[in-house]
Amino acid sequence: MATVCGSSRALFGVLTIFTLLFVIFSPYVQAQAPAPAPTSDGTSIDQGIAYTLMVVALVLTYLIHPLDASSSYGFF
């Protein structure tokens, strides 16, 4: 029983020291304001849509072009 009482006293001492340090140093911790939310004026969305449409047009051009060419031209 002596070891159980000794370990509980040590645990109580550690918790007491931790609590005292927390109480002493917590007022000095400065909280930072959260970062402002990113704002978008829509230009990046428009640019993404434009790039997507250009890629679709390029792919369609390369897929349709062989159909317009001579019959000996294969897809790949």
mmCIF file of the N, C-alpha and C atoms, coordinates in Angstrom:
data_MODEL
# 
_entry.id   MODEL 
# 
loop_
_atom_site.group_PDB 
_atom_site.id 
_atom_site.type_symbol 
_atom_site.label_atom_id 
_atom_site.label_alt_id 
_atom_site.label_comp_id 
_atom_site.label_asym_id 
_atom_site.label_entity_id 
_atom_site.label_seq_id 
_atom_site.pdbx_PDB_ins_code 
_atom_site.Cartn_x 
_atom_site.Cartn_y 
_atom_site.Cartn_z 
_atom_site.occupancy 
_atom_site.B_iso_or_equiv 
_atom_site.pdbx_formal_charge 
_atom_site.auth_seq_id 
_atom_site.auth_comp_id 
_atom_site.auth_asym_id 
_atom_site.auth_atom_id 
_atom_site.pdbx_PDB_model_num 
ATOM 1   N N  . MET A 1 1  ? 0.809   -1.202 0.000   1.00 0.00 ? 1  MET A N  1 
ATOM 2   C CA . MET A 1 1  ? 0.000   0.000  0.000   1.00 0.00 ? 1  MET A CA 1 
ATOM 3   C C  . MET A 1 1  ? 0.852   1.265  0.000   1.00 0.00 ? 1  MET A C  1 
ATOM 4   N N  . ALA A 1 2  ? 2.065   1.168  0.466   1.00 0.00 ? 2  ALA A N  1 
ATOM 5   C CA . ALA A 1 2  ? 2.914   2.351  0.554   1.00 0.00 ? 2  ALA A CA 1 
ATOM 6   C C  . ALA A 1 2  ? 3.288   2.857  -0.844  1.00 0.00 ? 2  ALA A C  1 
ATOM 7   N N  . THR A 1 3  ? 3.454   1.952  -1.824  1.00 0.00 ? 3  THR A N  1 
ATOM 8   C CA . THR A 1 3  ? 3.825   2.391  -3.151  1.00 0.00 ? 3  THR A CA 1 
ATOM 9   C C  . THR A 1 3  ? 2.657   3.048  -3.868  1.00 0.00 ? 3  THR A C  1 
ATOM 10  N N  . VAL A 1 4  ? 1.443   2.598  -3.623  1.00 0.00 ? 4  VAL A N  1 
ATOM 11  C CA . VAL A 1 4  ? 0.272   3.201  -4.254  1.00 0.00 ? 4  VAL A CA 1 
ATOM 12  C C  . VAL A 1 4  ? 0.087   4.617  -3.736  1.00 0.00 ? 4  VAL A C  1 
ATOM 13  N N  . CYS A 1 5  ? 0.252   4.804  -2.463  1.00 0.00 ? 5  CYS A N  1 
ATOM 14  C CA . CYS A 1 5  ? 0.105   6.136  -1.873  1.00 0.00 ? 5  CYS A CA 1 
ATOM 15  C C  . CYS A 1 5  ? 1.219   7.066  -2.354  1.00 0.00 ? 5  CYS A C  1 
ATOM 16  N N  . GLY A 1 6  ? 2.440   6.535  -2.508  1.00 0.00 ? 6  GLY A N  1 
ATOM 17  C CA . GLY A 1 6  ? 3.553   7.339  -2.970  1.00 0.00 ? 6  GLY A CA 1 
ATOM 18  C C  . GLY A 1 6  ? 3.392   7.767  -4.422  1.00 0.00 ? 6  GLY A C  1 
ATOM 19  N N  . SER A 1 7  ? 2.872   6.878  -5.287  1.00 0.00 ? 7  SER A N  1 
ATOM 20  C CA . SER A 1 7  ? 2.693   7.231  -6.695  1.00 0.00 ? 7  SER A CA 1 
ATOM 21  C C  . SER A 1 7  ? 1.533   8.205  -6.864  1.00 0.00 ? 7  SER A C  1 
ATOM 22  N N  . SER A 1 8  ? 0.511   8.100  -6.016  1.00 0.00 ? 8  SER A N  1 
ATOM 23  C CA . SER A 1 8  ? -0.595  9.049  -6.128  1.00 0.00 ? 8  SER A CA 1 
ATOM 24  C C  . SER A 1 8  ? -0.154  10.437 -5.651  1.00 0.00 ? 8  SER A C  1 
ATOM 25  N N  . ARG A 1 9  ? 0.735   10.486 -4.652  1.00 0.00 ? 9  ARG A N  1 
ATOM 26  C CA . ARG A 1 9  ? 1.264   11.777 -4.207  1.00 0.00 ? 9  ARG A CA 1 
ATOM 27  C C  . ARG A 1 9  ? 2.127   12.410 -5.286  1.00 0.00 ? 9  ARG A C  1 
ATOM 28  N N  . ALA A 1 10 ? 2.919   11.590 -5.982  1.00 0.00 ? 10 ALA A N  1 
ATOM 29  C CA . ALA A 1 10 ? 3.764   12.107 -7.054  1.00 0.00 ? 10 ALA A CA 1 
ATOM 30  C C  . ALA A 1 10 ? 2.893   12.631 -8.193  1.00 0.00 ? 10 ALA A C  1 
ATOM 31  N N  . LEU A 1 11 ? 1.830   11.894 -8.528  1.00 0.00 ? 11 LEU A N  1 
ATOM 32  C CA . LEU A 1 11 ? 0.921   12.331 -9.577  1.00 0.00 ? 11 LEU A CA 1 
ATOM 33  C C  . LEU A 1 11 ? 0.234   13.631 -9.167  1.00 0.00 ? 11 LEU A C  1 
ATOM 34  N N  . PHE A 1 12 ? -0.179  13.715 -7.903  1.00 0.00 ? 12 PHE A N  1 
ATOM 35  C CA . PHE A 1 12 ? -0.803  14.946 -7.417  1.00 0.00 ? 12 PHE A CA 1 
ATOM 36  C C  . PHE A 1 12 ? 0.174   16.119 -7.476  1.00 0.00 ? 12 PHE A C  1 
ATOM 37  N N  . GLY A 1 13 ? 1.430   15.881 -7.154  1.00 0.00 ? 13 GLY A N  1 
ATOM 38  C CA . GLY A 1 13 ? 2.438   16.937 -7.216  1.00 0.00 ? 13 GLY A CA 1 
ATOM 39  C C  . GLY A 1 13 ? 2.677   17.412 -8.646  1.00 0.00 ? 13 GLY A C  1 
ATOM 40  N N  . VAL A 1 14 ? 2.745   16.474 -9.588  1.00 0.00 ? 14 VAL A N  1 
ATOM 41  C CA . VAL A 1 14 ? 2.955   16.837 -10.986 1.00 0.00 ? 14 VAL A CA 1 
ATOM 42  C C  . VAL A 1 14 ? 1.768   17.637 -11.501 1.00 0.00 ? 14 VAL A C  1 
ATOM 43  N N  . LEU A 1 15 ? 0.560   17.193 -11.186 1.00 0.00 ? 15 LEU A N  1 
ATOM 44  C CA . LEU A 1 15 ? -0.636  17.920 -11.623 1.00 0.00 ? 15 LEU A CA 1 
ATOM 45  C C  . LEU A 1 15 ? -0.721  19.302 -10.995 1.00 0.00 ? 15 LEU A C  1 
ATOM 46  N N  . THR A 1 16 ? -0.299  19.427 -9.747  1.00 0.00 ? 16 THR A N  1 
ATOM 47  C CA . THR A 1 16 ? -0.301  20.728 -9.085  1.00 0.00 ? 16 THR A CA 1 
ATOM 48  C C  . THR A 1 16 ? 0.674   21.688 -9.757  1.00 0.00 ? 16 THR A C  1 
ATOM 49  N N  . ILE A 1 17 ? 1.868   21.207 -10.061 1.00 0.00 ? 17 ILE A N  1 
ATOM 50  C CA . ILE A 1 17 ? 2.862   22.058 -10.725 1.00 0.00 ? 17 ILE A CA 1 
ATOM 51  C C  . ILE A 1 17 ? 2.370   22.463 -12.111 1.00 0.00 ? 17 ILE A C  1 
ATOM 52  N N  . PHE A 1 18 ? 1.803   21.516 -12.848 1.00 0.00 ? 18 PHE A N  1 
ATOM 53  C CA . PHE A 1 18 ? 1.273   21.818 -14.176 1.00 0.00 ? 18 PHE A CA 1 
ATOM 54  C C  . PHE A 1 18 ? 0.154   22.857 -14.095 1.00 0.00 ? 18 PHE A C  1 
ATOM 55  N N  . THR A 1 19 ? -0.726  22.715 -13.118 1.00 0.00 ? 19 THR A N  1 
ATOM 56  C CA . THR A 1 19 ? -1.828  23.669 -12.961 1.00 0.00 ? 19 THR A CA 1 
ATOM 57  C C  . THR A 1 19 ? -1.305  25.057 -12.619 1.00 0.00 ? 19 THR A C  1 
ATOM 58  N N  . LEU A 1 20 ? -0.334  25.132 -11.742 1.00 0.00 ? 20 LEU A N  1 
ATOM 59  C CA . LEU A 1 20 ? 0.236   26.428 -11.380 1.00 0.00 ? 20 LEU A CA 1 
ATOM 60  C C  . LEU A 1 20 ? 0.909   27.091 -12.583 1.00 0.00 ? 20 LEU A C  1 
ATOM 61  N N  . LEU A 1 21 ? 1.670   26.327 -13.338 1.00 0.00 ? 21 LEU A N  1 
ATOM 62  C CA . LEU A 1 21 ? 2.306   26.891 -14.522 1.00 0.00 ? 21 LEU A CA 1 
ATOM 63  C C  . LEU A 1 21 ? 1.272   27.356 -15.537 1.00 0.00 ? 21 LEU A C  1 
ATOM 64  N N  . PHE A 1 22 ? 0.208   26.582 -15.686 1.00 0.00 ? 22 PHE A N  1 
ATOM 65  C CA . PHE A 1 22 ? -0.851  26.964 -16.620 1.00 0.00 ? 22 PHE A CA 1 
ATOM 66  C C  . PHE A 1 22 ? -1.530  28.253 -16.184 1.00 0.00 ? 22 PHE A C  1 
ATOM 67  N N  . VAL A 1 23 ? -1.814  28.380 -14.906 1.00 0.00 ? 23 VAL A N  1 
ATOM 68  C CA . VAL A 1 23 ? -2.476  29.581 -14.394 1.00 0.00 ? 23 VAL A CA 1 
ATOM 69  C C  . VAL A 1 23 ? -1.563  30.798 -14.517 1.00 0.00 ? 23 VAL A C  1 
ATOM 70  N N  . ILE A 1 24 ? -0.283  30.611 -14.319 1.00 0.00 ? 24 ILE A N  1 
ATOM 71  C CA . ILE A 1 24 ? 0.652   31.734 -14.372 1.00 0.00 ? 24 ILE A CA 1 
ATOM 72  C C  . ILE A 1 24 ? 0.859   32.218 -15.806 1.00 0.00 ? 24 ILE A C  1 
ATOM 73  N N  . PHE A 1 25 ? 1.037   31.274 -16.758 1.00 0.00 ? 25 PHE A N  1 
ATOM 74  C CA . PHE A 1 25 ? 1.407   31.664 -18.116 1.00 0.00 ? 25 PHE A CA 1 
ATOM 75  C C  . PHE A 1 25 ? 0.237   31.830 -19.073 1.00 0.00 ? 25 PHE A C  1 
ATOM 76  N N  . SER A 1 26 ? -0.949  31.401 -18.713 1.00 0.00 ? 26 SER A N  1 
ATOM 77  C CA . SER A 1 26 ? -2.072  31.501 -19.651 1.00 0.00 ? 26 SER A CA 1 
ATOM 78  C C  . SER A 1 26 ? -2.487  32.938 -19.975 1.00 0.00 ? 26 SER A C  1 
ATOM 79  N N  . PRO A 1 27 ? -2.371  33.914 -19.059 1.00 0.00 ? 27 PRO A N  1 
ATOM 80  C CA . PRO A 1 27 ? -2.742  35.280 -19.457 1.00 0.00 ? 27 PRO A CA 1 
ATOM 81  C C  . PRO A 1 27 ? -1.804  35.887 -20.502 1.00 0.00 ? 27 PRO A C  1 
ATOM 82  N N  . TYR A 1 28 ? -0.588  35.367 -20.627 1.00 0.00 ? 28 TYR A N  1 
ATOM 83  C CA . TYR A 1 28 ? 0.374   35.928 -21.555 1.00 0.00 ? 28 TYR A CA 1 
ATOM 84  C C  . TYR A 1 28 ? 0.238   35.385 -22.979 1.00 0.00 ? 28 TYR A C  1 
ATOM 85  N N  . VAL A 1 29 ? -0.586  34.387 -23.138 1.00 0.00 ? 29 VAL A N  1 
ATOM 86  C CA . VAL A 1 29 ? -0.789  33.805 -24.464 1.00 0.00 ? 29 VAL A CA 1 
ATOM 87  C C  . VAL A 1 29 ? -1.766  34.691 -25.218 1.00 0.00 ? 29 VAL A C  1 
ATOM 88  N N  . GLN A 1 30 ? -1.330  35.177 -26.360 1.00 0.00 ? 30 GLN A N  1 
ATOM 89  C CA . GLN A 1 30 ? -2.170  36.053 -27.173 1.00 0.00 ? 30 GLN A CA 1 
ATOM 90  C C  . GLN A 1 30 ? -2.872  35.232 -28.240 1.00 0.00 ? 30 GLN A C  1 
ATOM 91  N N  . ALA A 1 31 ? -4.168  35.339 -28.292 1.00 0.00 ? 31 ALA A N  1 
ATOM 92  C CA . ALA A 1 31 ? -4.920  34.646 -29.334 1.00 0.00 ? 31 ALA A CA 1 
ATOM 93  C C  . ALA A 1 31 ? -4.859  35.477 -30.610 1.00 0.00 ? 31 ALA A C  1 
ATOM 94  N N  . GLN A 1 32 ? -4.695  34.807 -31.725 1.00 0.00 ? 32 GLN A N  1 
ATOM 95  C CA . GLN A 1 32 ? -4.636  35.497 -33.011 1.00 0.00 ? 32 GLN A CA 1 
ATOM 96  C C  . GLN A 1 32 ? -6.006  35.421 -33.674 1.00 0.00 ? 32 GLN A C  1 
ATOM 97  N N  . ALA A 1 33 ? -6.341  36.474 -34.364 1.00 0.00 ? 33 ALA A N  1 
ATOM 98  C CA . ALA A 1 33 ? -7.606  36.501 -35.087 1.00 0.00 ? 33 ALA A CA 1 
ATOM 99  C C  . ALA A 1 33 ? -7.519  35.544 -36.276 1.00 0.00 ? 33 ALA A C  1 
ATOM 100 N N  . PRO A 1 34 ? -8.624  34.917 -36.627 1.00 0.00 ? 34 PRO A N  1 
ATOM 101 C CA . PRO A 1 34 ? -8.581  34.009 -37.777 1.00 0.00 ? 34 PRO A CA 1 
ATOM 102 C C  . PRO A 1 34 ? -8.331  34.772 -39.073 1.00 0.00 ? 34 PRO A C  1 
ATOM 103 N N  . ALA A 1 35 ? -7.754  34.092 -40.005 1.00 0.00 ? 35 ALA A N  1 
ATOM 104 C CA . ALA A 1 35 ? -7.455  34.707 -41.297 1.00 0.00 ? 35 ALA A CA 1 
ATOM 105 C C  . ALA A 1 35 ? -8.756  35.030 -42.022 1.00 0.00 ? 35 ALA A C  1 
ATOM 106 N N  . PRO A 1 36 ? -8.776  36.115 -42.749 1.00 0.00 ? 36 PRO A N  1 
ATOM 107 C CA . PRO A 1 36 ? -10.006 36.449 -43.478 1.00 0.00 ? 36 PRO A CA 1 
ATOM 108 C C  . PRO A 1 36 ? -10.274 35.428 -44.579 1.00 0.00 ? 36 PRO A C  1 
ATOM 109 N N  . ALA A 1 37 ? -11.535 35.233 -44.842 1.00 0.00 ? 37 ALA A N  1 
ATOM 110 C CA . ALA A 1 37 ? -11.921 34.286 -45.884 1.00 0.00 ? 37 ALA A CA 1 
ATOM 111 C C  . ALA A 1 37 ? -11.463 34.814 -47.246 1.00 0.00 ? 37 ALA A C  1 
ATOM 112 N N  . PRO A 1 38 ? -11.001 33.924 -48.110 1.00 0.00 ? 38 PRO A N  1 
ATOM 113 C CA . PRO A 1 38 ? -10.576 34.385 -49.440 1.00 0.00 ? 38 PRO A CA 1 
ATOM 114 C C  . PRO A 1 38 ? -11.774 34.890 -50.243 1.00 0.00 ? 38 PRO A C  1 
ATOM 115 N N  . THR A 1 39 ? -11.541 35.979 -50.918 1.00 0.00 ? 39 THR A N  1 
ATOM 116 C CA . THR A 1 39 ? -12.615 36.537 -51.737 1.00 0.00 ? 39 THR A CA 1 
ATOM 117 C C  . THR A 1 39 ? -12.295 36.299 -53.200 1.00 0.00 ? 39 THR A C  1 
ATOM 118 N N  . SER A 1 40 ? -13.307 36.108 -53.978 1.00 0.00 ? 40 SER A N  1 
ATOM 119 C CA . SER A 1 40 ? -13.133 35.859 -55.404 1.00 0.00 ? 40 SER A CA 1 
ATOM 120 C C  . SER A 1 40 ? -14.077 36.773 -56.161 1.00 0.00 ? 40 SER A C  1 
ATOM 121 N N  . ASP A 1 41 ? -13.545 37.425 -57.174 1.00 0.00 ? 41 ASP A N  1 
ATOM 122 C CA . ASP A 1 41 ? -14.391 38.291 -57.983 1.00 0.00 ? 41 ASP A CA 1 
ATOM 123 C C  . ASP A 1 41 ? -14.904 37.562 -59.219 1.00 0.00 ? 41 ASP A C  1 
ATOM 124 N N  . GLY A 1 42 ? -14.674 36.285 -59.284 1.00 0.00 ? 42 GLY A N  1 
ATOM 125 C CA . GLY A 1 42 ? -15.193 35.483 -60.372 1.00 0.00 ? 42 GLY A CA 1 
ATOM 126 C C  . GLY A 1 42 ? -14.250 35.305 -61.538 1.00 0.00 ? 42 GLY A C  1 
ATOM 127 N N  . THR A 1 43 ? -13.131 36.017 -61.556 1.00 0.00 ? 43 THR A N  1 
ATOM 128 C CA . THR A 1 43 ? -12.233 35.910 -62.706 1.00 0.00 ? 43 THR A CA 1 
ATOM 129 C C  . THR A 1 43 ? -11.554 34.544 -62.754 1.00 0.00 ? 43 THR A C  1 
ATOM 130 N N  . SER A 1 44 ? -11.221 33.986 -61.598 1.00 0.00 ? 44 SER A N  1 
ATOM 131 C CA . SER A 1 44 ? -10.572 32.675 -61.611 1.00 0.00 ? 44 SER A CA 1 
ATOM 132 C C  . SER A 1 44 ? -11.551 31.589 -62.050 1.00 0.00 ? 44 SER A C  1 
ATOM 133 N N  . ILE A 1 45 ? -12.804 31.729 -61.682 1.00 0.00 ? 45 ILE A N  1 
ATOM 134 C CA . ILE A 1 45 ? -13.816 30.766 -62.113 1.00 0.00 ? 45 ILE A CA 1 
ATOM 135 C C  . ILE A 1 45 ? -14.022 30.875 -63.617 1.00 0.00 ? 45 ILE A C  1 
ATOM 136 N N  . ASP A 1 46 ? -14.117 32.093 -64.116 1.00 0.00 ? 46 ASP A N  1 
ATOM 137 C CA . ASP A 1 46 ? -14.281 32.292 -65.556 1.00 0.00 ? 46 ASP A CA 1 
ATOM 138 C C  . ASP A 1 46 ? -13.079 31.750 -66.332 1.00 0.00 ? 46 ASP A C  1 
ATOM 139 N N  . GLN A 1 47 ? -11.900 31.949 -65.794 1.00 0.00 ? 47 GLN A N  1 
ATOM 140 C CA . GLN A 1 47 ? -10.698 31.464 -66.469 1.00 0.00 ? 47 GLN A CA 1 
ATOM 141 C C  . GLN A 1 47 ? -10.669 29.936 -66.477 1.00 0.00 ? 47 GLN A C  1 
ATOM 142 N N  . GLY A 1 48 ? -11.079 29.307 -65.398 1.00 0.00 ? 48 GLY A N  1 
ATOM 143 C CA . GLY A 1 48 ? -11.144 27.848 -65.350 1.00 0.00 ? 48 GLY A CA 1 
ATOM 144 C C  . GLY A 1 48 ? -12.139 27.294 -66.353 1.00 0.00 ? 48 GLY A C  1 
ATOM 145 N N  . ILE A 1 49 ? -13.295 27.938 -66.477 1.00 0.00 ? 49 ILE A N  1 
ATOM 146 C CA . ILE A 1 49 ? -14.295 27.510 -67.456 1.00 0.00 ? 49 ILE A CA 1 
ATOM 147 C C  . ILE A 1 49 ? -13.755 27.688 -68.871 1.00 0.00 ? 49 ILE A C  1 
ATOM 148 N N  . ALA A 1 50 ? -13.061 28.789 -69.124 1.00 0.00 ? 50 ALA A N  1 
ATOM 149 C CA . ALA A 1 50 ? -12.500 29.038 -70.454 1.00 0.00 ? 50 ALA A CA 1 
ATOM 150 C C  . ALA A 1 50 ? -11.459 27.988 -70.820 1.00 0.00 ? 50 ALA A C  1 
ATOM 151 N N  . TYR A 1 51 ? -10.572 27.639 -69.873 1.00 0.00 ? 51 TYR A N  1 
ATOM 152 C CA . TYR A 1 51 ? -9.572  26.614 -70.142 1.00 0.00 ? 51 TYR A CA 1 
ATOM 153 C C  . TYR A 1 51 ? -10.236 25.264 -70.419 1.00 0.00 ? 51 TYR A C  1 
ATOM 154 N N  . THR A 1 52 ? -11.262 24.939 -69.656 1.00 0.00 ? 52 THR A N  1 
ATOM 155 C CA . THR A 1 52 ? -11.965 23.673 -69.868 1.00 0.00 ? 52 THR A CA 1 
ATOM 156 C C  . THR A 1 52 ? -12.600 23.628 -71.251 1.00 0.00 ? 52 THR A C  1 
ATOM 157 N N  . LEU A 1 53 ? -13.231 24.716 -71.645 1.00 0.00 ? 53 LEU A N  1 
ATOM 158 C CA . LEU A 1 53 ? -13.853 24.754 -72.963 1.00 0.00 ? 53 LEU A CA 1 
ATOM 159 C C  . LEU A 1 53 ? -12.811 24.679 -74.082 1.00 0.00 ? 53 LEU A C  1 
ATOM 160 N N  . MET A 1 54 ? -11.647 25.282 -73.883 1.00 0.00 ? 54 MET A N  1 
ATOM 161 C CA . MET A 1 54 ? -10.595 25.193 -74.900 1.00 0.00 ? 54 MET A CA 1 
ATOM 162 C C  . MET A 1 54 ? -10.075 23.765 -75.035 1.00 0.00 ? 54 MET A C  1 
ATOM 163 N N  . VAL A 1 55 ? -9.929  23.063 -73.934 1.00 0.00 ? 55 VAL A N  1 
ATOM 164 C CA . VAL A 1 55 ? -9.472  21.671 -73.993 1.00 0.00 ? 55 VAL A CA 1 
ATOM 165 C C  . VAL A 1 55 ? -10.511 20.805 -74.687 1.00 0.00 ? 55 VAL A C  1 
ATOM 166 N N  . VAL A 1 56 ? -11.796 21.025 -74.384 1.00 0.00 ? 56 VAL A N  1 
ATOM 167 C CA . VAL A 1 56 ? -12.859 20.265 -75.044 1.00 0.00 ? 56 VAL A CA 1 
ATOM 168 C C  . VAL A 1 56 ? -12.844 20.544 -76.546 1.00 0.00 ? 56 VAL A C  1 
ATOM 169 N N  . ALA A 1 57 ? -12.689 21.796 -76.926 1.00 0.00 ? 57 ALA A N  1 
ATOM 170 C CA . ALA A 1 57 ? -12.648 22.138 -78.350 1.00 0.00 ? 57 ALA A CA 1 
ATOM 171 C C  . ALA A 1 57 ? -11.441 21.510 -79.028 1.00 0.00 ? 57 ALA A C  1 
ATOM 172 N N  . LEU A 1 58 ? -10.296 21.486 -78.364 1.00 0.00 ? 58 LEU A N  1 
ATOM 173 C CA . LEU A 1 58 ? -9.098  20.879 -78.945 1.00 0.00 ? 58 LEU A CA 1 
ATOM 174 C C  . LEU A 1 58 ? -9.282  19.382 -79.145 1.00 0.00 ? 58 LEU A C  1 
ATOM 175 N N  . VAL A 1 59 ? -9.838  18.710 -78.138 1.00 0.00 ? 59 VAL A N  1 
ATOM 176 C CA . VAL A 1 59 ? -10.061 17.269 -78.240 1.00 0.00 ? 59 VAL A CA 1 
ATOM 177 C C  . VAL A 1 59 ? -11.057 16.969 -79.351 1.00 0.00 ? 59 VAL A C  1 
ATOM 178 N N  . LEU A 1 60 ? -12.135 17.718 -79.416 1.00 0.00 ? 60 LEU A N  1 
ATOM 179 C CA . LEU A 1 60 ? -13.126 17.501 -80.475 1.00 0.00 ? 60 LEU A CA 1 
ATOM 180 C C  . LEU A 1 60 ? -12.538 17.764 -81.852 1.00 0.00 ? 60 LEU A C  1 
ATOM 181 N N  . THR A 1 61 ? -11.697 18.762 -81.965 1.00 0.00 ? 61 THR A N  1 
ATOM 182 C CA . THR A 1 61 ? -11.061 19.062 -83.245 1.00 0.00 ? 61 THR A CA 1 
ATOM 183 C C  . THR A 1 61 ? -10.209 17.888 -83.718 1.00 0.00 ? 61 THR A C  1 
ATOM 184 N N  . TYR A 1 62 ? -9.393  17.333 -82.806 1.00 0.00 ? 62 TYR A N  1 
ATOM 185 C CA . TYR A 1 62 ? -8.544  16.213 -83.196 1.00 0.00 ? 62 TYR A CA 1 
ATOM 186 C C  . TYR A 1 62 ? -9.333  14.932 -83.414 1.00 0.00 ? 62 TYR A C  1 
ATOM 187 N N  . LEU A 1 63 ? -10.497 14.786 -82.808 1.00 0.00 ? 63 LEU A N  1 
ATOM 188 C CA . LEU A 1 63 ? -11.315 13.591 -83.042 1.00 0.00 ? 63 LEU A CA 1 
ATOM 189 C C  . LEU A 1 63 ? -12.139 13.713 -84.318 1.00 0.00 ? 63 LEU A C  1 
ATOM 190 N N  . ILE A 1 64 ? -12.606 14.910 -84.651 1.00 0.00 ? 64 ILE A N  1 
ATOM 191 C CA . ILE A 1 64 ? -13.462 15.101 -85.820 1.00 0.00 ? 64 ILE A CA 1 
ATOM 192 C C  . ILE A 1 64 ? -12.636 15.265 -87.088 1.00 0.00 ? 64 ILE A C  1 
ATOM 193 N N  . HIS A 1 65 ? -11.451 15.828 -86.984 1.00 0.00 ? 65 HIS A N  1 
ATOM 194 C CA . HIS A 1 65 ? -10.633 16.094 -88.173 1.00 0.00 ? 65 HIS A CA 1 
ATOM 195 C C  . HIS A 1 65 ? -10.371 14.849 -89.031 1.00 0.00 ? 65 HIS A C  1 
ATOM 196 N N  . PRO A 1 66 ? -10.047 13.694 -88.449 1.00 0.00 ? 66 PRO A N  1 
ATOM 197 C CA . PRO A 1 66 ? -9.825  12.515 -89.297 1.00 0.00 ? 66 PRO A CA 1 
ATOM 198 C C  . PRO A 1 66 ? -11.077 12.107 -90.089 1.00 0.00 ? 66 PRO A C  1 
ATOM 199 N N  . LEU A 1 67 ? -12.249 12.417 -89.583 1.00 0.00 ? 67 LEU A N  1 
ATOM 200 C CA . LEU A 1 67 ? -13.466 12.078 -90.307 1.00 0.00 ? 67 LEU A CA 1 
ATOM 201 C C  . LEU A 1 67 ? -13.615 12.930 -91.560 1.00 0.00 ? 67 LEU A C  1 
ATOM 202 N N  . ASP A 1 68 ? -13.095 14.156 -91.531 1.00 0.00 ? 68 ASP A N  1 
ATOM 203 C CA . ASP A 1 68 ? -13.167 15.044 -92.687 1.00 0.00 ? 68 ASP A CA 1 
ATOM 204 C C  . ASP A 1 68 ? -12.065 14.753 -93.703 1.00 0.00 ? 68 ASP A C  1 
ATOM 205 N N  . ALA A 1 69 ? -11.000 14.108 -93.260 1.00 0.00 ? 69 ALA A N  1 
ATOM 206 C CA . ALA A 1 69 ? -9.865  13.837 -94.152 1.00 0.00 ? 69 ALA A CA 1 
ATOM 207 C C  . ALA A 1 69 ? -10.183 12.634 -95.037 1.00 0.00 ? 69 ALA A C  1 
ATOM 208 N N  . SER A 1 70 ? -9.199  12.214 -95.753 1.00 0.00 ? 70 SER A N  1 
ATOM 209 C CA . SER A 1 70 ? -9.401  11.082 -96.666 1.00 0.00 ? 70 SER A CA 1 
ATOM 210 C C  . SER A 1 70 ? -9.703  9.810  -95.874 1.00 0.00 ? 70 SER A C  1 
ATOM 211 N N  . SER A 1 71 ? -10.236 8.826  -96.541 1.00 0.00 ? 71 SER A N  1 
ATOM 212 C CA . SER A 1 71 ? -10.653 7.580  -95.866 1.00 0.00 ? 71 SER A CA 1 
ATOM 213 C C  . SER A 1 71 ? -9.456  6.751  -95.418 1.00 0.00 ? 71 SER A C  1 
ATOM 214 N N  . SER A 1 72 ? -8.274  7.004  -95.936 1.00 0.00 ? 72 SER A N  1 
ATOM 215 C CA . SER A 1 72 ? -7.097  6.222  -95.556 1.00 0.00 ? 72 SER A CA 1 
ATOM 216 C C  . SER A 1 72 ? -6.497  6.702  -94.216 1.00 0.00 ? 72 SER A C  1 
ATOM 217 N N  . TYR A 1 73 ? -6.995  7.785  -93.692 1.00 0.00 ? 73 TYR A N  1 
ATOM 218 C CA . TYR A 1 73 ? -6.445  8.365  -92.451 1.00 0.00 ? 73 TYR A CA 1 
ATOM 219 C C  . TYR A 1 73 ? -7.102  7.680  -91.267 1.00 0.00 ? 73 TYR A C  1 
ATOM 220 N N  . GLY A 1 74 ? -6.309  7.137  -90.336 1.00 0.00 ? 74 GLY A N  1 
ATOM 221 C CA . GLY A 1 74 ? -6.851  6.463  -89.157 1.00 0.00 ? 74 GLY A CA 1 
ATOM 222 C C  . GLY A 1 74 ? -6.863  7.392  -87.950 1.00 0.00 ? 74 GLY A C  1 
ATOM 223 N N  . PHE A 1 75 ? -7.555  6.974  -86.918 1.00 0.00 ? 75 PHE A N  1 
ATOM 224 C CA . PHE A 1 75 ? -7.650  7.790  -85.706 1.00 0.00 ? 75 PHE A CA 1 
ATOM 225 C C  . PHE A 1 75 ? -6.293  7.934  -85.028 1.00 0.00 ? 75 PHE A C  1 
ATOM 226 N N  . PHE A 1 76 ? -5.573  6.852  -84.884 1.00 0.00 ? 76 PHE A N  1 
ATOM 227 C CA . PHE A 1 76 ? -4.314  6.916  -84.144 1.00 0.00 ? 76 PHE A CA 1 
ATOM 228 C C  . PHE A 1 76 ? -3.195  6.402  -84.988 1.00 0.00 ? 76 PHE A C  1 
# 
